[in-house]
């Protein structure tokens, strides 16, 4: 019985770790004064003052970034640069 419970808990733990794959977060970067989109779960420390997510797609993260008051508006040049280089 104990081995069945252990196997079940290991299965759940591995499933939770794989949920974050392919996800996007919006982070507030105090050093640059911008909000960036990243593909790893952010650690809120130092220059990173908030993190929001995860989002299933980059488009969802961009939409969320546009609704966060702390994030400055993205100008067209920054958006073009972001699209050329992938995620920030």
C-alpha positions in Angstrom: 0.0 0.0 0.0 2.8 2.4 0.9 4.5 1.7 -2.4 1.3 2.6 -4.3 1.0 5.9 -2.4 4.7 6.7 -3.1 4.3 5.9 -6.8 1.2 8.1 -7.0 2.9 11.0 -5.3 5.9 10.7 -7.6 3.6 10.7 -10.6 1.9 13.9 -9.4 5.2 15.6 -8.7 6.5 14.9 -12.2 3.3 16.0 -13.8 3.4 19.3 -11.9 7.0 20.0 -13.1 6.1 19.4 -16.7 3.1 21.8 -16.5 5.6 24.8 -16.5 7.2 23.7 -19.8 6.2 25.9 -22.7 4.8 28.6 -20.3 5.5 32.3 -20.3 5.6 34.8 -17.4 5.5 38.6 -17.4 8.2 40.1 -15.0 8.8 43.6 -13.9 12.5 44.5 -14.2 13.4 47.4 -11.9 16.9 47.8 -13.5 15.5 48.4 -17.1 12.2 49.9 -16.0 10.4 47.5 -18.4 8.2 44.5 -18.2 9.7 41.5 -20.0 8.3 38.1 -21.1 10.3 35.1 -19.9 10.0 31.4 -20.3 11.1 30.3 -16.8 9.3 30.8 -13.5 10.8 34.0 -12.1 12.4 34.4 -8.7 11.1 37.7 -7.2 14.4 39.1 -5.7 16.6 42.1 -6.4 15.7 43.9 -9.6 12.7 41.7 -10.4 9.8 43.2 -8.4 6.9 41.1 -9.7 6.1 38.1 -11.8 2.8 37.2 -13.3 1.8 34.0 -15.0 2.2 31.3 -16.2 0.5 31.9 -19.6 0.1 29.2 -22.2 1.3 31.3 -25.1 3.5 34.4 -25.8 0.4 36.1 -27.2 -1.4 35.6 -23.9 1.6 37.0 -22.0 1.7 40.1 -24.3 -2.0 40.7 -23.7 -1.5 40.4 -19.9 1.5 42.7 -20.0 -0.6 45.4 -21.8 -3.1 45.2 -18.9 -0.6 45.5 -16.0 -0.5 49.0 -14.7 3.1 48.8 -13.6 4.2 48.0 -17.1 5.1 50.9 -19.4 3.5 50.9 -22.8 5.6 49.1 -25.5 6.6 51.2 -28.4 6.6 49.7 -31.9 10.4 49.6 -32.1 10.7 47.5 -28.9 7.9 45.2 -30.1 9.7 44.7 -33.5 13.0 43.9 -31.7 11.2 41.5 -29.3 9.6 39.7 -32.3 12.9 39.3 -34.0 14.8 38.0 -31.0 12.1 35.8 -29.5 11.3 36.3 -25.8 13.1 38.9 -23.7 
